[in-house]
Amino acid sequence: MTQHQSTQTMKPATAAKKLGVYLEATPAEFREGVVSRAELNALQTDPPQWLRDLRRDGPHPRPVVAAKLGVSISGLARGGVTEPLTTEQIEALKQERPEWLERERATQAEVRKEAARLKERERESGESGD
């Protein structure tokens, strides 16, 4: 029995997630087809204009919005942000600095600080041979 190499494909939603874009804002041809690994690599290496525009202007999916605001995805939900936002909307939130955003940024900073502390402790215990 001979084995043949099949082309690895993914659903558009998976490809959009890997590209960091909001699926519903992508062109119909992208949403209605399948994306091969080679096509995904080509999109990442040499993004077409629609992809560059989406990455620059949005609307952005929640993980991207959260990263741009410096909060967690859960923090977005607690702040009432459940829909994708454009870059303009994200910048407006940064300027307005609502209370929920400041609170979630502080929470996120604490989480990062604790993660760094644990990583340092782990590194130190590894060096001492524990």
Secondary structure in CASP SS format (residue, H / E / C, confidence):
PFRMAT SS
TARGET T0000
AUTHOR 0000-0000-0000
METHOD secondary structure of the structure
MODEL  1
M C 1.00
T C 1.00
Q C 1.00
H C 1.00
Q C 1.00
S C 1.00
T C 1.00
Q C 1.00
T E 1.00
M E 1.00
K C 1.00
P H 1.00
A H 1.00
T H 1.00
A H 1.00
A H 1.00
K H 1.00
K H 1.00
L H 1.00
G C 1.00
V C 1.00
Y C 1.00
L H 1.00
E H 1.00
A H 1.00
T C 1.00
P C 1.00
A H 1.00
E H 1.00
F H 1.00
R H 1.00
E H 1.00
G C 1.00
V C 1.00
V E 1.00
S E 1.00
R H 1.00
A H 1.00
E H 1.00
L H 1.00
N H 1.00
A H 1.00
L H 1.00
Q H 1.00
T H 1.00
D C 1.00
P C 1.00
P C 1.00
Q H 1.00
W H 1.00
L H 1.00
R H 1.00
D H 1.00
L H 1.00
R H 1.00
R H 1.00
D H 1.00
G C 1.00
P C 1.00
H E 1.00
P C 1.00
R H 1.00
P H 1.00
V H 1.00
V H 1.00
A H 1.00
A H 1.00
K H 1.00
L H 1.00
G C 1.00
V C 1.00
S C 1.00
I H 1.00
S H 1.00
G H 1.00
L H 1.00
A H 1.00
R H 1.00
G C 1.00
G C 1.00
V C 1.00
T C 1.00
E C 1.00
P C 1.00
L E 1.00
T C 1.00
T H 1.00
E H 1.00
Q H 1.00
I H 1.00
E H 1.00
A H 1.00
L H 1.00
K H 1.00
Q H 1.00
E H 1.00
R C 1.00
P C 1.00
E H 1.00
W H 1.00
L H 1.00
E H 1.00
R H 1.00
E H 1.00
R H 1.00
A H 1.00
T H 1.00
Q H 1.00
A H 1.00
E H 1.00
V H 1.00
R H 1.00
K H 1.00
E H 1.00
A H 1.00
A H 1.00
R H 1.00
L H 1.00
K H 1.00
E H 1.00
R H 1.00
E H 1.00
R H 1.00
E H 1.00
S H 1.00
G H 1.00
E H 1.00
S C 1.00
G C 1.00
D C 1.00
END
